[in-house]
Amino acid sequence: MPRKNHIAKLIVALDSAVDWFIPASLANDNNARKQARLFLISHLLGPFIGNTVPVSLYVFDPTPRWDIGVLAVSITGFWVFPFVLRAIGNYNCLALLSIQNLTFCILWSCFFYGGVFSPTLPWVLTIPILAFFYIGGAARAQTIAIFMFAFDLVVFGLCSFLLDAPVNDIPHGAMQGLGVISTIAAAAYVSMMAVYYARAIASQTELEAVRRQQIETAESLRKATLAAERAGKAKSEFLAKMSHELRTPLNAVIGYSQMLLEEAEDTGDDEDVPDIERILAAGAHLLRLVNNVLDLSKIEAGHMELFLQDFSLEVVVQAAIEEVRREIGKNRNSLSVDIAGDIPAIHGDQAKTQNALSNLIQNAAKFTLDGSISIVCRKVPDTADDCFEIVVTDTGIGIEPRCLPHIFERFAVVNEETATKYGGTGIGLALTRELCRLMGGTVDAASEPGRGSTFTLTLPFVMDDGKRRPSVRGKARSEAPQASLYEKKAA
């Protein structure tokens, strides 16, 4: 096992070294990168195997000559090619030069040591093999390589025919030994390239399998996305069609409850008043819940629009308070309102502003018992957008820091125990945030458990007509509310 680990580490190191020489122009093309890797492996490891021939000639020849040095320099010169490739690129040109240098080395050794009977002749077989590895299917480069090889053979034949064969002092037995060494070296070289080529093919096959799997996954995700979009569209259409059917019976329940309550009060039938009030409160609560769900659905579908008009902020605040006044009184909470006198008329969507504010007030009333609720309206100082803010502060149970970032999420119930005790569906605050975004504003929250919460609604005085301005995402901060400041102003 340790030996296999060492071999694996060597292979990884070799791959890293090879990749370092590949220029960016080749690295982005899989086929070009594969050919470049074969080219670099051949040139980084090949000289170690090829130099066995000149070393053997130097050992076997009693009187070694200068031709051995030329052969050794030519073989060692293959180490220059990786650095040239990294520096200038131009892979095809370097591949052809490398093939020419290999042909020169082989024919040079054959000419000086035996001619057509040279023991180094088996190396000729490596020329077409390496040409295939280096060039691949490039037709133009293949033509040039064939022409070069034919030209070199013609020159070799002419030199062998016209020039006297060089005489060497290598014994016949040594020549046979040189033939064995040369053949083994050539076989080792070709085997090394074949193994690496097979490894490259296997890696490519694996990558192709991964690519096909990714394509299949992407197709599955696309189908799932289309199915989700269809389901969402169907949901939106269902809610839109059901809005009338949901609201009509609730309006009837609320209307008749109000009539019964007025009649009971006029006739002095005090015994039925509490029950009728419960029916009226439940109907109003259910209608509000239905409206919130439908509004969220319309915003999600992109069908919610702004209906702009000039309105008074004081009217909006008083109307929002009236919506939840019964719940404020039920929990025996005191209410203070402070509206700055310098707030002008607002040009925006009155109904959506009131809805967003009433959700905050209802939230404060629900989680506050025998406490106080403060509403402060004022201009936001030092704002380029000329905005105003409505700050709703309560002295209720507060929100834990870990739950604070999630309170504006849709249908989020951050505390099951609290939800069971106080009720809630996680719709009101989510709708408030979406309405604020629609109107170009924000909603922030700050809270401390046991001391209460502060919600700040920030909106522009002039809202965009038909265009949603980018706004800061509603965020939450865990800190103590500024209740004493608002109470002081209210006083």
GIVEN-V459511 format. One record per run of one state. SS is the DSSP state (H for helix, E for strand, C for the rest). FROM is the first residue (numbers start at 1). LEN is the number of residues. If there is no record, write none. Layout:
BEGIN
SS;FROM;LEN
SS;FROM;LEN
END
This chain:
BEGIN
C;1;1
H;2;20
C;22;2
H;24;4
C;28;2
H;30;31
C;61;5
H;66;11
C;77;1
H;78;11
C;89;2
H;91;22
C;113;2
H;115;3
C;118;3
H;121;15
C;136;3
H;139;24
C;163;9
H;172;96
C;268;2
H;270;32
C;302;7
E;309;3
C;312;1
H;313;18
C;331;3
E;334;6
C;340;6
E;346;3
C;349;1
H;350;17
C;367;5
E;372;8
C;380;7
E;387;8
C;395;6
H;401;4
C;405;11
H;416;7
C;423;5
H;428;11
C;439;3
E;442;7
C;449;3
E;452;9
C;461;1
E;462;1
C;463;13
E;476;3
C;479;4
H;483;8
C;491;1
END
